Amino acid sequence: MFKKRKIALIGILINLILGGIWFYSTPSADDVRNYRKLMEYSDRSSKKNEKHNKAFETQQNRTQVTKQILFMKDQVRLQWRLMSEKSELKLSQIENAIELVEFFTEVTCQCQEQLDACSNTDLSCHPSQLLRYLRAKKATYHYQTEQLTADDVQLARYKIRGHQWINDLQAFHPWMKGSAKRIQLSFSQNDRSFTAQDLQAAFQDWGELL
């Protein structure tokens, strides 16, 4: 009986990973069903006798990873995008705990923080956007808590004319540039927050928007 349950669990885990549970994009109906099955199994397994608790781990390696999230804030659609040269998605079960974690290598994250519009009467005004940019050698995302963490992070903030998404920021000058010993970025729907530890930054007034 336990062997059948274990086989069923492995099937769910494989479907979960191969299905691509992208925390940055809207999940498909199959992704949602598989995730719920996994969580239901986790709840059931926590009630089982300890003799049935077996350590289990599976992983998937990816290259050229791109993920994004679109969401509404103050009736404006914003976009966050993460890019990584490679990542390792790992799912493990130890006793009653199930954990899904993704480890990124050579990762950048670009976040639209705010879109500023102009009134029809102000002809001198230009629509603009406020962007945050992060770059790190390594980063880790915990699916259960929806938190991205990274150490030794290079970061910058930009104010750029227009609302269109900018794929390459090299042509623009940041008004803030610095580094942080550690950052934490929350992708939770209820708490899209950013914190930085030991932040060192320099500020520049470039005058007109670029």
SVG drawing of the C-alpha trace seen along z (x, -y; Angstrom):
<svg xmlns="http://www.w3.org/2000/svg" viewBox="-8 -72 37 74">
<polyline fill="none" stroke="black" stroke-width="0.4" points="0.0,0.0 2.8,-2.4 4.7,-1.5 1.6,-2.4 1.4,-5.7 5.1,-6.4 4.7,-5.6 1.7,-7.9 3.7,-10.6 6.6,-10.3 4.2,-10.6 2.8,-13.8 6.2,-15.2 7.4,-14.5 4.3,-16.1 4.8,-19.0 8.4,-19.6 8.0,-18.8 4.8,-20.9 6.9,-23.9 5.5,-25.5 6.6,-29.0 6.1,-31.3 6.5,-34.2 3.7,-33.4 0.1,-32.5 -0.1,-28.7 -2.2,-26.5 -5.1,-24.5 -3.0,-21.3 -0.3,-23.1 -2.9,-24.2 -4.3,-20.7 -0.9,-19.1 0.1,-21.6 -3.1,-21.0 -2.5,-17.2 1.0,-17.7 -0.3,-19.9 -3.1,-17.3 -0.5,-14.6 1.6,-16.7 -1.3,-17.1 -2.1,-13.4 1.5,-12.3 1.8,-14.4 -0.8,-12.3 0.8,-9.0 2.9,-6.9 6.5,-7.9 7.5,-4.4 6.1,-5.4 8.1,-8.6 10.8,-8.1 13.3,-10.6 12.8,-11.5 14.4,-14.0 14.2,-14.7 15.5,-17.6 15.5,-19.1 18.2,-21.2 17.3,-24.1 19.2,-26.5 18.4,-30.0 15.6,-30.4 13.2,-33.4 10.2,-33.9 7.9,-36.8 4.9,-37.9 2.2,-40.4 0.0,-42.0 -2.2,-45.0 -1.2,-47.8 -3.3,-50.9 -5.2,-49.9 -1.9,-49.7 -0.4,-46.6 3.2,-46.0 5.7,-43.4 8.6,-41.7 11.0,-39.5 13.8,-37.2 16.5,-35.7 19.1,-33.1 21.7,-31.3 20.8,-28.0 18.8,-26.8 18.2,-23.6 14.7,-22.9 14.7,-20.6 11.8,-18.9 12.6,-17.0 10.6,-15.2 12.2,-14.7 9.9,-13.1 6.7,-15.1 8.1,-18.2 7.9,-18.7 10.0,-21.5 10.2,-22.9 13.2,-25.2 14.9,-26.6 18.5,-27.6 19.5,-30.2 23.0,-30.9 24.0,-34.2 20.6,-35.8 19.1,-39.2 15.8,-40.5 14.0,-43.6 11.0,-45.0 8.6,-47.7 7.8,-49.5 5.6,-52.3 4.2,-53.8 3.5,-57.5 1.0,-59.0 0.3,-62.6 -2.9,-64.6 -4.3,-65.7 -3.8,-69.3 -0.1,-69.1 1.6,-69.1 5.1,-69.3 4.7,-66.1 6.0,-62.7 4.8,-59.3 7.6,-57.5 8.4,-54.3 10.4,-53.5 12.5,-50.3 14.5,-48.2 17.3,-46.0 19.1,-43.3 22.1,-41.1 23.7,-38.2 25.9,-35.2 23.4,-33.0 19.8,-33.3 17.3,-30.9 13.5,-30.9 11.4,-29.0 8.0,-28.1 6.3,-27.6 7.1,-31.1 7.3,-32.8 10.6,-34.4 13.7,-35.1 16.9,-35.5 20.4,-36.4 23.8,-37.4 26.3,-39.9 23.9,-41.6 24.5,-44.5 21.4,-46.7 20.2,-49.9 17.1,-52.0 16.0,-53.8 13.5,-56.4 12.8,-56.0 10.5,-57.8 7.6,-55.8 5.7,-52.7 7.0,-50.1 9.1,-47.2 12.8,-47.8 14.7,-44.6 18.2,-46.2 19.0,-48.9 22.6,-49.5 21.7,-52.6 20.1,-54.2 21.7,-55.7 20.5,-54.7 19.7,-57.4 20.8,-55.0 23.5,-52.3 24.9,-50.2 25.4,-46.8 23.8,-44.8 25.2,-41.9 21.8,-40.2 18.4,-40.9 15.0,-39.4 12.3,-39.9 8.7,-38.6 6.5,-37.5 3.5,-36.8 0.3,-38.4 -0.3,-39.9 3.3,-41.1 5.4,-42.1 8.1,-43.6 11.9,-44.2 14.5,-44.3 18.3,-44.8 20.9,-44.3 24.1,-46.3 23.1,-48.4 25.7,-50.8 24.5,-53.1 25.4,-56.2 22.8,-58.6 22.9,-60.7 20.6,-63.4 20.5,-63.2 18.0,-65.9 15.8,-65.1 14.4,-61.6 16.3,-59.4"/>
</svg>
